[in-house]
Amino acid sequence: MPRSPASPPPPNAGTVRVTRWRTLLWTAVISGALGWLVVVASRSLDLVPPTVPWTTPVVLALVLIFVVVTAVATRRRIHRDRRWIEPSRAVSLLVLGKATALAGAVIGGFSLAYGLMFIGRFEAATPRERVINSLLAALCCLGLVFAGRGLEKACRTPQDEGDDQLSS
């Protein structure tokens, strides 16, 4: 049965919640288990575990800088300057924030577990490279999680400040 134009929308219509810390933590834990599994499986099959190129943390750092700048600009525009933002752009920024936080949790959990699996062989060059690059990538991913959540929160409209929901 269609709603009449005068009836109010359902209480949760048009809102999206900020990604919960618990969701991000479980995502990182499950991803970390997959990182551990890659190392264990490659060792048991007598394969060489893949190396982590130095470009991985560099690219993640560049993405981190982009998302932080976007979050700061969005927060300034909506909260400080009280300027209107186009709804489709706000939704795009919100999706970018959620995707960044979740991707940071996935890649960060995997990288952390993968890097820690080689910490015992730090004196050899290739395992040392894996550890350093993986841990730098995990650190950048931690920043991505915070930056993504910051962008999500920056998309809140001023009337949404009191609750944990975002208008879309």
N, C-alpha and C positions, 0 to 999 in steps of 0.2 A: 504494500500500500504506500503510495508516494506521500511525502510530507507536504503539508500546506506551506506556502511561503511565510506565513506568520509564525509557524512553530519553530522553536529554537533548535539548533543542531544538537545531536547527541553530545554528551559531555566530553568524549574523547575524539570527536571528529576534527580533522585538520591539525592534529598535534603529533609531534614525534618526541620521544624521550631522548635525553642525552644518553649516550652509550655508557652503560654502567661499568664501574671498575671491575666488578665481579666477572662480567662477560669478557672484558679484556684480559683479565688474569687467567681465566680458564682457556681462552684462545691461545695465550702464550704458553700455558702448560701443555696443552695438547700438541701445539706446534713444536715445542721443545722435545716432546716424546718422539715426534717424527724425526727431528734432527738427530737424536740419539740413535734411533732405529737405522738411519742411513749409515752411520758409522759402524754400528754393530753388524748390519747386513753386509756391508762392503768388506769388513774384516773376515766375516765367516765365509764369504765366497772368494776370498783371496784376491779381491779387487782393490785398487788404489782409491781411497776416498777422494772425492773431487776437491780441488783447491778453491779457495775463496779469493777472487782477484782483488787487487787493491782498488779497483774502480767501484766495487760494491759500496764501501763506506763513503766514498766521494759522492756517488750519485745519491745515496740516501741523505747525505748532508745537504746537497743542493735542493732536494725535495723538501727537507726540513726547513731550510731558509725560505723557500717559496711559501710554504704553508704558514709559517710564523708571520711573514710579512702580510699575507692575505688575512690572517686572523686579526692582526693589529689594525690593519686598514678597515676591516669590517666592523670591528668593535668601535673604532673611532667614529666611523660614519653613522652607525646606528645609535650608539650610546652617548658619545660626547657631543657630536654635531647635531644629533637628532634629525638626520636627513633620511628621507624615504629611500628605500631600496626596492627595486623591481622584484615582485614575488618570484618570478622564474629564476632570477639571479640568486635570491635568498635560498631557494630550494637547492640550487646547484652548489652553493657554498656549504650548505648543511650536509649534502651528500658527500662532498669532498672531505669535510671534517670527519664524518663517520667512516668513510673508506680509509682515510689516513690513519685514524686511530686503530682500526681493525688490522690494516696492513702492517702497521708498526708492531702490533702484538704478534701477528703471525710470523713475520720475518725476524723480529727480535727474539722470540722464543726459540725459533729454529737455530738462529745464529748463535745464541748464548749456549744452548746445549751442544751444538756442533763444535764450537770453539773449546768448551770445557772438556770435551772428550780427548783433546790432544794436549792438554796442559801438562801431562806427565812426561811428554817427550819434547819439552820446550827447547832443549839444547840443539836439536836437529833443525836445519833451515826450513824445510817444508812444513813440518808441524808448527814451528814457531810462526811462520807466515799465516797458517790457518788460524792459529789462536789470536794473533794480533788483529787480523782483518775481520774475523768473526766477532770479536769483542768490540771493536770499533763500530761495526755494523749494528750490533746489539745496542750500543750506547746511542747511536743515531736513531734507532728505532724507538728507544725509550722517549727520546725527544719528539718523535713523530706521534707517539701516543698522546703526550701532553699537548702538542700543538693541534692535533686533530680535535681533542676535547675542547681546547680553547676556541677553535673555530666554530665548533658546535655551539658553545655558550655565547659566542659573539653574535650568532644568528638570532638569539632571543630578542624579541621586541621588548621595549621597556615595560609593558603591562604584564609580560611573562616572568619578570625578574623573581617573583616570590616562589614559583614552583619549578619543578624539574622537567617541564615540557617546553617544546619549541613550537611556535606557530609555523605552519607551512602554507 
